[in-house]
């Protein structure tokens, strides 16, 4: 069995919100997009140097994440969005987005910090098409961190190496 297939497939993933209550359907998404980070650069001109401008890193910028899924009634995530949009009560939550292997184990994860709903929309209704109603959720957040299997294995090894058990 190949634990780390290359390249991984993009259709096997999970999205877990740190929200309660949730239903089993709250973990089912058909699409995740926007896991992007970019370093903003500041141009600095050096006196006497006319061939180029130095580009110095300033800060990172994270784009909004868009989640899409079939519309579910009674969803905890939908209630969280509704509370933010209708009552203007924003409760930031963290989200774990994981790319999974064939055994449903994470290959790579992204831990999204302090996400809040920015936009919620529903697909078009069309009497001439036989399609599922899709809800889209756009989230704004502070940043995300990478959580790789290698880092988890390394952390477990360092913990087990530093702990002694006497019997």
N, C-alpha and C positions, 0 to 999 in steps of 0.2 A: 504494500500500500504506500502510495506517495503522499506524505503528510503535507508537503508544500508544492502543489502542482504549479507549473509555470506555463503560460500565464493563468491567473485565476479567472473564473467566469464571473460575470457581473450580474447574474440573475439570481444568485443564492445569497441572501443577506437578511439581517434582522435589524429592527429599529425598536429600541426600548426606552421609553420615557420614565423618568423618576417621578411619576405622578400616581396618586391614588384617589379614587378607585379607578381601575382599568378593567376592561373586559378582554377576553382572548382575541377579539378582533382588533384591539388597539395595537397589536404587534404586527399586523399584516399590512404591508405597503407594497405597491407594485413598482414604485420608482422613487429614487433619491437622487437629487441633483444639487449642485452648488457647494460641494466640499472643496472650496477654493481658498487659497491664501496667497497673498501677493505682498512683496516688500515694497513699500513706498520709498522712492529715492529722491534725494534733494540735489539738484545740480549746483556745483561749486566751481566757479571760474578761478583759475590760478593766474596771478599776474605774470605777464610775459609768456604764457602758454596759450597759443591760439589754435593749436591742432585739435584739441579736445576739451571737454568739460568733465571734471570729476563727478561721479555719481555716488553719493554717500547714502547708506541706508538710514531711514528715519524711524519707521514703525511698520508693523504688519497690518494688513487690512483683510478681513474675512468677508466673503460675499454671503448673501442670504442663502439658506437651505430651503429647497422646495421638496415636499413630500406629497406623493399622490397615492390614492387608494380608492377602492370601491367605497361608496358611501354606506356607513353603518349607523343604525339608529341606536341611541343610548350609549354612545361612545364617551369614555372619560376624557379623551383628548378633545373631542368636539365640545364637550361641556367646558373644558378649560379655555378653549378658544372663544366660545360664546361669552363666558364671564369677562374675558379681556375686552372683546369687541363691544358688547352691549353695555356692560357696567363699568368699563374702563378700569378693571381690577386686574393688573398684570402680576402674575405669580411666576417668576422665572423658574425654569426647571432644567435639569441636565438630561442629556440624551446620549445613549450609547448606540452608535451605528456600526455594525460588524459585517464584514465580508466573510462568508462561511465556506468551508470545504464540503466535500460530498458526505462527510460524516456529521455535518451540522456543527462543526467546531470552528471557532473564529480563526481566520488567517491574519486579519488586520482589523483593528477597530479604531474608531474616531470618537473621542469623548467630547461632546459639545457642551460648553459651559454657559449657563444662564440664558437659555433660549426663551423667547417670548413670541407669541403669534403676531405677525405683521399683516397677513392677508389670508383670508379663507375664501375659496370659491368652489362652485359646483359646475360641472360640465353642462353643455347645452342639452336640452330635451328636444328630441327629434322623433316624430311619429313614423318617419320613413326608415329609421335605423333600429336595429336590434342590438343595443349596446348597454353596458352597465353605466350607471351614474357614477362619475369619478369626482371625488372631492380633492382639492389641492390646498395645501397648507404651506404658507411661506413663513419662515421663522428668521428672526433676527437674533443674534447671539454675540457674546463677547469674543470667544475664540474656541478652537478645538485643539486637543492634543492627540498624538498618535499613540495607540496601545498595540504593540506587536506581540506575537507569540514569543519571539526571541526575548523581549524584555520581561515578559512574565516568567519564562523559564529561568532567566538569569536572576530575577528577584527571588524566585523560590529556591534556587541553588544557594544564593548568598544567605538567605534566612536559615536554611537547613545546615549550612556550614558554620554558622555562628551560634547555633543552639546545641547544647549538649544535654543528654538525658541520662540520668543515673537510675539504675534499677537495683 
